[in-house]
Amino acid sequence: MTATTTAPAATPDRAPADQVRPRKFRAEVQALRALAVLLVLVYHIDPAVLPGGYIGVDVFFVISGFLITGHLWREASTTGSVSLKKFWAARARRILPASLVTTVGVIVIALVLLPPSLVESWWRQALASVLYVENWALAAEAVDYQAATNDPTAFQHFWSLGVEEQFYLVWPLLVLLAVGLWGGARRGIVVKNPAALRGVLLAIFSAVGVASLVWGITESLGDDPVAYYSTLTRVWELAAGGILALLIRDTQRFAPLRNTLAVFGVATIVAAAALFDDGTPFPGVAALAPTLGACAVILAGRTSGPGSLRVVAESWAVQRVGDISYSLYLWHFPVIVFFGLYTGREPRLTDVLVILIASFAMGIASYTLVEQPIRTARWFRADGRMLVAALVAMVLVGGLTLTLPWRVQGTIDRWDLNAQAAAGDADQTIPEGIKRDFAPFVDGSTAISPNPMKAAEDKNAEVNACQAAQRATVTTMCEFGVTDNPKATVAVVGDSHAAMFTEPITKVATERGWRVVTYLHSACPYSADPRSGSGPEVEACAAANVQTRAALTELGPDVVVTTYQESYALAPRGSEEHPGAAGLAEVWNELADRGSQVIVLRDTPHARDDVIECVTENYTDPTQCDQPRANALGGRDTIPAALEAAPRVKVAEFLDYFCDDATCPAVIGNVLVYRDPNHVTATYMNQLTDRLREVLPKAL
């Protein structure tokens, strides 16, 4: 993704081994670009075909590090310094025009096709892409329990551009640091003895690269969701290319190994793309494969003779794909995302052809009409003018992103008024559940409460604040209800699904003079056994549950109410028929043995994956968004099995308050049921208060 330029001529007193040769066009680098972008393209169209195709991005990182470091090295070794203005202007000239035009194009299409419920996430990521911090925006979403499963936006692939742009900001500063450490203000020393400067640069780049690699391995093995997008865990791949640029002075010495190196490099990259998948810890040790593979291809240079890949690498088709690789990368993902939005389905075989044609057409158009003309335009040759133009363009396109929320603001305001009008109905409870056979809407009304555009916010803020994060090793304890001289204590224990029940439970407890104590932990069922699988979240949950068991023993609550998202797989004990049942029964019986009444609430049914998008698109007829009852239930065999081993435990079912015999509506009695596919709005949960009055003991 990096432009080629011609280096300054070598100085006459330069030692031959350290001469800075003019940079020539490298066909193997173009071929690497072509391979990288095709791997990413196939992966994004259908990950099942090439489950590790995402490693194409790693190949791009190596290429960028190699070319950029080579450019900086040539300038520093011939002039004794680096012009930041010249360097950053060149990067802006190369990167910004196509990416900003892509952003504008995506925004324009999104204004037509985007469902209102997706506007918020798209707008934030559009702005992050303009500022080249999309990698950090995605990292923040990855650690947000509620946002981690958000559908991808058409800007998601801009994360790699963010990494590269941040690299471009810092890397020349490191070169200037090396110049200062070696020659200080005496440029002549640097120019006359570039070997010493090379040594300083190698030391700095190696230190940065090793630190980044170690950090990447540590974080990826720990399954940190930030690791994939973090610049800190990725810079070693760019540094690898940079170190290679400093070490390659005469590729002729590798002539006998060229073909072997090239074949090894390509084979390593392709093997990684075929064998890796989304479960591979990345970017850790596994990332060494595409990184070293790319380095091997670059080190091989131009091959020839038997076994050479030259015929393929230098073919017209491969070189043209390499030419348009940057623009193709920019446009392929929006094409895929918009295809999904427009058709509402996964690509079929014929659809793949359409996506490929559209992606290449947009890539060619962007390269021909945007990249090349601006890169060669005389007006943009002045570095200062280019930088000013880049800043102005970023401000303008950043402002354009505001059209996305502006487009739906009128709808949000109107639906807010509707939600207020429907609030009276939302305040009513449903004592007999949906089997009363009422319609999804109150007759004659087209109002939904809460506003579907704000569904994600419809949760009890105090309870949500008391919910421990997935990686917390201790579950926070909070108190609600009557905390001064309570008549009894009720403990609510479990994950975010237990948190949903806390507010209506607290209402009943307050009426009866009880204190409510919560132990809520995201994605962490309360059990003696861990969740199935491995990783820091699983380990943290297990550790937190040990602490919670001890806390409950000390607390001795009168009642313990517990539930969890039953679709979670729990670790089995030996060959038990229903994995996790023994662990649940153990903690329930332990509580019962100590005198607590244990009440298990069955999980709420799940909605469609696109329930909020569907309701916003079908606001006047949300029955289009109902979920068949059979699809709303899953993983519900564990609790019945556990109850057989814990006969003193009381169980309460809520299915009839969400579903009739055939469907589970998205909207019931003007109330929006779900805020995401598996969490219920606080507005609807509060309608279950009467049901919980029946479930909880009348007196303690």
N, C-alpha and C positions, 0 to 999 in steps of 0.2 A: 504494500500500500504506500510505497515511498517512491518519490521521483528520482531520476538520475540526473546528475549534473557533471560538468567537466571540472576537474581539479586544476588548481594553479600549477604552473610549471615548477619543476624542482630547481633549487638553487645550485649554482655551479660547484660550491664546496661541499655538497652533500655526499656522504659516503655511499657507494653503489648499493650496499645492502639496505640502506635506509632511505633510498630515494622514494619520493612520492610520485608514483606513476599516474598519468591521467586515467581517470576511471573510464572503462569501456563498458559498452552495453553488454550485459550478462544475460544470455538467453536462458541459462539454467535457472536464474532467479525469476524470470517471467514464467517459466514452466512450473516452478514451485508455487508461484502465485495462482496459476491456473488450477493446479492440483488442490491447493488449500481452499479456494473458493468453491470448487466443485464438491469437495467433501462436506463443507458446511451446507451447501445448497441441498444435497441429497439428504443429509441428516435432518434439516428443517422440514423438508417435504414429508419424509417418512423415516423416523428414527429406527424403525424395525429393520430397514434395509441396510443401514450403516450406523449402528448404535453408538459408535465412537467418533462419528464425523465431526463432532465439535472440536476435535483436535486441530482442524484446519486453522483455527484462530491462533493456536500456538505456533504454527508454522509462520503465519503472518508476523507474529511478534519477533521471531528470530530474524526474519528478513528485514524488518524495520530496524532492529538493533544493529544488524550488520551494515546496512546502507547508511544509516544516520551516523553511526560512529565513524565509519570510513570518511564521510564528508567532514565531520568535525576534526578528525585526526589530520586530514590533509591540510585543512586551513590552519590549525594550530601549529603544525610542524613547519609550515612554509612562511607564516606571518608572525608567529610567536603569540598569537591571541586568537580569539573567536569573536566574531561580530554577532552579538545576540540579536540585534535588529535585523540583520541580513538573514540569520538562521530562522528566526521566528516568522519573518515575512515569507520565506520560502515554504515553510510548513503551512502557513495560512493559505498561500497561493495554491498549494497542492491539495489540502484537505478540506478547507471550509466550503468552497463554492458548491461542490457536489453534495456534501452532507447537508448544507443549509437548503439547497434546492429540494433535496429529498424530503427534508422536514416540512417545507412549505407544501409540497405535493401531498404528503400524507395528511397534513392538517386539512387541506381542501377536500380530499376524499372523505376524511373522517367527519367533516361537517355534514356530509350527505348520508353516510352509511352507519355512523357510530350510534349504538343504542345509548340513550341518556344515562343509564347507570354506569357506563364505562368511562364517561367523560372525565371524571375526577382523576382516575389513575392515568389516563392517556395524557391529560393536560400536564400533570406533574412530570411524567416521563418525557414529554416533548420538551419542556423547559430544561430538564436535566440534560437532555441530548444536545440542546443548543449550547449549554454551558460546558459540555463534555465532562459531566460528572454522573452519567447514567449508571456507571458501574457502582457508584456509591448509593445511588437511589435504589438500585436493585438489591444491594447488600442490606440496606435498611429494611426493605420489604421481606427479604429472606429470613430475618430474625423476628419479624412481626408475626406472631402466631396466627392472627386473623388474616393477614395479607399474603401469607406465604403461598396460598393456593390460588391467588388471583390469576386470571387468564393473561397470557402475554399480550403486550401492546405491540404496535407496529414499530416501536422505537427500541424494543428490548435489545436488539443486536447492536445498538450504539454503545453498549457497555465496553466493547473492545476498543472503540475509538476513544472513549474516555481514558482508558489505560494508556493508549499510545500518546494522546495529547498531553497527559500529565507527565509521561516520560520525556516528551519533547521540551517541556518546561524546565525540567530538572537536569537532564543529561548534559546540556552545554555548560551548565553551571559547574558540574563536576569536572568537565574538561578545563574550564577556567581555573578551578581550584588546583588541578594538577599543574597547569602552567605556572600558577603562583608559587606552588610548593617547590617546583624545580628551578624556574628562572627568575621568579619575582618580577620586577619591572624591566628586567634586561632581556628583551625579546631576542637579541642576538644569540644568547646562550642556548635558547630553545631551538632556534633555527639551525645552529651549527652542530648541535648534539641531540637530534631527535630521538636517538635510542634511549637516552635517559628519560625523556618525556614519556616514551612508550612504556617504560618500566613503571613509572609513577601511575600512568593511566591503568595499566594492567592490575596494579596493586589495588587501586581504588575500585575499579569495576569488579574485580574478583571478590573484594570484601563485601560490596553491595550485593553481588550475585549470590554468594554463599549464604549471607544472612537471609536474603529473600527466599532461597531454596529451602533452608532449614525451617524458616517460618511457614512456608507453604506446605512442607511435609507434616510439620506438627499440627497445623490447623486442619489440613485435609484428613489426616488420620483421626483427628478429633471430631470429624464430621461437622466442622463449623460452616454454616451456610454462607458466611461472609467470605470464606476462603476463595471461592470460585471467582468472585468479582473484584476482589481487593487488588489494588495496584501493588501493594506490598508483597503479595504472594505471587505476583506475575512478573515483576521487574527482572527476575533472574533469567527469564527466557529472552528478554530483550538484551540483557547483559551478556548472555551467551553469544548472541550474534555480534555484539560489540567487541567482545574479547577475540572472537574469530577474525574480525576485521583488522584488529591490531596485530594478530599473529601471522596472517597471510601476507607475505611479502613477495613470494615467488612460487606460484602454483606449479611451476615446471618440476619441482622436486617431488611432487606427488603424481607425476605422469604415469608411472607403472601401476599405481593404485586407483587411478581415476575411475575407471569403469566399475571396479569393485565398490568404491566409496559411493558412487552414484546409485548403483543397484541396491546396496545396503540401505542407503538413506531412504530411497523411495519405498522399498519393501518394509522398512520399519514404520514409516508413516502410514502406509496402507494397512499394515497389520494392526497398528494401534486403532485406526478408524474402524476396523472390522471386529476387533476383540474387546475393546473398551465399551462401556455403556454408562448409563446415568448413575449406576451404583459404584463405579470405580472412584476411589478417593482421588480427588483432583482439585488443584494442580500440585500434587506431591511427587512421589517417586515415579508414578505412572507418566507424568508429563515429561520425564526425561526422554521417553521414546520418541515422540514427535520432535522434540527440541534437538536431540542429537541426530535424528534422521535429517532434519533440515540443515543442520551444520555440515553433515557429511556430503549432502548434495552440493552445497555452496563450496565446500573445500575441494570437491572433485573438479569443479569448473566445467570447461567444455570437454566432453569425452569424444573418443573416436575409436575406430577399429571394432573387432569382434566383441560382442556383448555390450556395445555402447547404446545408450538411450538417446543419443543425439538426434536420430531421425525423428523420433517421437517428440522430444523436447523442443526441437527447433522447427517443427511442422507449423504450417500457417495457422491451423486451427488452434493449436495449443498456445502459440504466441499471441493470437488475437484475444483468446480468453484471458491470458495474462494481462494484456493491455487494459481490458475492461473490468478486471477483477475487482477493483475498488468500487466502481459504480454498480457492478453486478451484486456485490456484497450489500451495498446500501439498499438496493431496490428489491432483492429477492424476498426478504422477510415481510415487508409490507404487502407484497403480492400474495404471499401465503396467508397472512392474517386476514386481509380483506376478502380473499376467496372464502375463508371460513365464515366470516361475518355475513357475506352475501348469500352463500348457499346453505349454511347451517349444517354442513356435513364434513366428514373427513374426505380428503381427495381420493377419487377413484383413479383407475389407470388412465382413462381418457382425460381426467382433470389434471393429472400430473403433466401431460403434454401441454395443456393450456397454461399451467403455471410456469413451465420451463420457457415457453415461447414468450409469455408476458415478461418474465424476469429478464431474459436476454434482450428483449426489445427495449425495455426501460434502461438496462445497463448500457447498451450501445448508444441509445439516445443521450443518456447522461454523459457518457464519455465524449461523444462527438459534439454535442451542443453546449456542454458546460465545462467539463474538465479541460479539454484541449484548448478551446478558445480563450479561456481566462488564463490558463497557464502561459500561453504565448502572447497574450495581448500586451501591446506596448504600454498602454496606460497603467497597467499593474506592475510594470517592471521596477518602478521606484519603491524601495522597501518601505519608507515611511508612509507613502500613499497607500500601499497594500495593507499595512497594519491598521491604518485609520479606517479604510474601507471594510476590513474584516470586523472591527469593533462595531462600526455602524450597522453592518449587516446582522451581526449577532443580536444587537439591541432590537432591530426591527423584527427579525424573525422571533425573538423572544417575546416581543409584544404581540406578534401574530398568534402565538399559542393561547393568548387570552380569549381568542374568539371561540375556543372550545367551551369553556365554562359559560361564556356570554350567550352562546347558542341555546343553552338549556336553562338559563336563569329564570326566564319567564315561566317555563314549565314547573320549575322548582317552586316558585312563588305561588303559582296557581294550585299546585298540589298541596302546598302548606296550608292554604285556606281550606281546601277540601278535607285535609286531615283534621283540622280544627273542627270542621262541621261534623265529622264522623266521630269525634272524640267522645261524645255522649254515648254512642253505641259501644265504643271501645272500653268504657268504664264498667260496662255490665259484665257479670260473670256468666259462666256457662255451666250451670249445676248439673246438667244431664248430658253434656257433651254434644257433639255434632250429630248424634243419632236422633236429635230432635227434628232432623230433616229440614233445617232452614237453608235458604239459598246462600251462595257466597256473598251476595250483596243484599243490603236492606232494599226493599222494593222502591224503585224510582230514584235510587241514589247512584251516583258515580263517584263516590269518595272512598279513599282508602286511608286508614290510619295504622301505623305511622306513614309518612311520606316515603314511598319506595326508594326515592333518590337519597334518602337519609337513613335507610334501613340499618346500615352498619353502625350507626350511632345509637340505635334504640336498645340500649342495655344499661343496667344500673351502674353508674360510674363508681360509686363507693364499693360495691361488690367486686367490680372489675379490677379496681385498684388493689384489692386484697388477694388477687389471684397470682400465685407465684409463677415466674417464667419457667419455660420448659427445662432450662439448664440449671435451675436453682436446686441446690441439694438440701434445702430446708423449706418446708411449706409454711407460709406466713399464717399466723393465727390472728383473726379479727373478731370483734364483738359487735353485735347488733341487738335490737330489741330492748328489753328492760335489763339494764346492766347494774342497777342499784337494787339490792335485796330482791333478786328474782325468785319466783316460786319454784323454778326448775331451769335446767340448762339443756338446750337442744344443740347438738353438734351436726353441722352439715359438712360432709367429707367427700371429696372426689375431684373431678376435673372440671373443665369449663361447662359441661352439661349439668353438673351439680350446682355450679354458680348460677345457671339460669333459674333454678328453683329457689334460690336463696331469698329473693325479694318477697314472693308470696308466702313462703314459710315464715319470714320475719313478720309479715302482717298478722298472721294467725298467732304467732308467739307473743307479739306485743299485746294483742287482745287478751291473752291468757296470762300475762304477767311473767313470761319466760324470757330468758336470755338465749340468744343465738350465737354460737361460736362456730366460726368457719375455718376449715383447713382445705383450701382450694389450690389446685396445682394444674397448670395447663398441660393437657395431653398426658395426664398421670392418673390412671385408675387406682383407687385405694385397694391394695391387695398385698398378701404376703409374698407373692411372686412378681417378678418384673414383667414388663411388656415384652412381647416377642421381639427378637432382633437385637441389635447392638448399637453402640454410639453413645455420645455424651448425654442425650436426652433420656435414653433408657436407663443409663447408670445413675443419672441425677434423680430420676423418679424413684428408683429403688432405694437410694440413700434417703430421700425425703420421706418415703413411707416408713422407714425404720424410725425416723424422728417423730413422725406423726403417731405411730403406734405407742411410743413412749409417752407422748404428750397426752393422748387420750386416756392412757392408763392412769396418769397423774390427775387428769381432769375429772374422770368418772362422771360423764354426762348422763342425764336421765334418759335421753333419747339420742340415737345416732341415725341421721338420715343420710344415705349414700346412694350415689348413682355414677355412671360413667358412660362415655360414648361406646356403645356395645360393639361397634364395628372394629374397635381396637382388638388386635390379636394379643392374647396373653401367653406367656411362656408356659409350656406344659410341665407337669411333673411326671417324669417317666413316660409311660405310654397311655396316659389317661385319655379317655375317649373325647372329653371336652376340655381342651387345653385352657388352663386358668381357673377352672372351677374349684380346684382344691385350695388355691391361694385365696380366693374370695371367701370360701367357707371358713377358712382358718381365722381370718380377721373378724368375720362376723361372729363366729362362735366365741372368740376371745372376748369381744365386747359383751356378748350375752352372758358369759360366765361371770363377768364383773358387775352384772346387774343392769346394764343398759338395755333399753328397748331398741332393737335394730329394725329400721324400716328401709327396705330397698325400693327405690323408684325405678321402674323400667324406663329405658331410654325413649326419647321422643323420636318419631319417624323422621327420616331424612327427605329433603326436597330434591327437586331436579338440580343438577349442577349449575344450570343457568337460571335459577328461579328468579333472581332479582332482575336480570336482563329481560327475562320473559315478561315479568309483570310490568316493567316500564314500557315495553313495546306493546303490551296488551292491557293497558290501564283500564279501559272500559269493558274488557271481557277477560278477566284474569283466570277464568276457568280453563283457558288455553294452557295454563301453566300448572295444572293439577298433576300430581304424581300418582300413577297407579299404586294401589296399596301394596301389591306384591313387590314393587321396586323400592318402596320406602323402608322396607324392613330387611335387615341383614345382620348376621352375626349374633342372633338372639337366642342361641342354644346354651350359652355358657351359664347365664344366671339361673335358669331352671335346674341345670345340673348341680350348681352350687347350693341351691335351696334344698335339694334332697339331702345334702349333708349338713344342713343348718336348719332344722325344723322349727326352731324358736323364732326365726326371722319372719317378719311380716313383709309382704310385697304389695306394691300398688302399681297398677297398669293405667296408662294414659292414652292408649291408642284410640279409643273411641272419642277422645276429645280433639283428635287431629284428623281422623279418617272415618269415612263411612265404609260400607262393605266393599266398595270398589276403588275409591280414590282418596287421596289425601290432598285437600285443596290448598292452594297457595294463599288464598284470602278467604276468611270465614267471618261472616257477619260484619263486613266492612273492615275487618282487622287483618293486616298483613301478618301472616303467621311466621315467616322466616326472615332473618336478616342475612343469612348466607345458607348454603346447602344443608348445613347440619346444626345451626344454632337458631333458636326461636327468639322472636322479638320480645322485649320486656313487656310491651303492651299486651301481647297475646298471653304470655306466661301469667300476667296478673289476673287474667280471666279464669285461671285455674285455682284461684284462692279458695273458693267454696269446696272444690274437690279436695284440696289439702286440709281443709277443716275436718273433712271426713277421715282422711288418712291419718292425721296426727291424733294422738290420744286426747280425749276430752279433758282429762285432769291428770296431774302428776303429783 
